[in-house]
Amino acid sequence: MKALMIKCPTCKQGHNYYQSKPWSPFCCERCRLIDLGAWVSEEHKIKGESVSCPTDGSFLANGSSPQK
């Protein structure tokens, strides 16, 4: 299989996509966890309006389940 060289989204280091498969597209687990932390702390966001879900269970009051 021919090497597919890509840049890690976190550290920008070039790496073989196939050799780092467990963490792809990241070069290593560390870079993957850094990216995950950025999503959790809301440093990364998807543009659009925020959607909130009631936490009191009121969406179940009429016997329906939340939409997927």
C-alpha positions in Angstrom: 0.0 0.0 0.0 1.4 3.4 -1.0 2.0 5.9 1.8 -0.5 8.6 2.1 1.2 11.6 3.8 -1.1 14.1 5.5 -0.7 16.9 8.1 -2.0 16.4 11.6 -4.8 18.9 12.3 -3.3 19.7 15.7 0.5 19.9 15.4 0.7 20.2 11.5 3.4 17.5 11.4 3.3 15.3 8.4 2.6 11.6 9.0 1.6 8.5 7.2 -2.2 8.2 7.4 -2.1 4.4 7.4 0.5 4.0 10.1 -1.4 6.3 12.5 -4.7 4.6 11.8 -5.9 4.3 15.5 -5.6 8.1 15.8 -6.1 9.3 12.2 -6.3 12.0 11.0 -4.1 12.9 14.0 -0.5 11.7 14.2 -0.7 10.4 17.8 -3.1 10.0 20.7 -1.7 13.1 22.3 -2.8 15.3 19.4 -6.2 13.5 19.3 -6.8 14.3 23.0 -5.7 17.9 22.6 -8.4 18.3 19.8 -11.0 16.6 22.0 -10.2 18.9 24.8 -10.7 21.9 22.5 -14.2 20.7 21.6 -15.1 20.0 25.3 -14.0 23.5 26.3 -15.8 25.0 23.3 -12.7 26.4 21.7 -14.0 24.6 18.5 -17.6 25.3 17.5 -19.9 24.5 14.6 -21.5 27.7 13.3 -25.2 28.0 13.7 -27.8 28.7 16.4 -27.5 26.9 19.7 -30.0 24.3 20.5 -30.9 23.5 24.1 -32.6 20.4 25.4 -34.8 20.6 28.5 -33.1 18.9 31.4 -36.3 18.4 33.4 -37.7 15.6 31.3 -40.5 17.8 30.0 -39.9 16.4 26.4 -41.3 13.1 27.8 -44.5 14.6 29.3 -46.6 13.8 26.2 -45.2 10.3 25.9 -43.0 11.1 22.9 -39.3 10.5 22.8 -36.8 13.1 21.7 -36.1 13.3 17.9 -32.9 11.8 16.7 
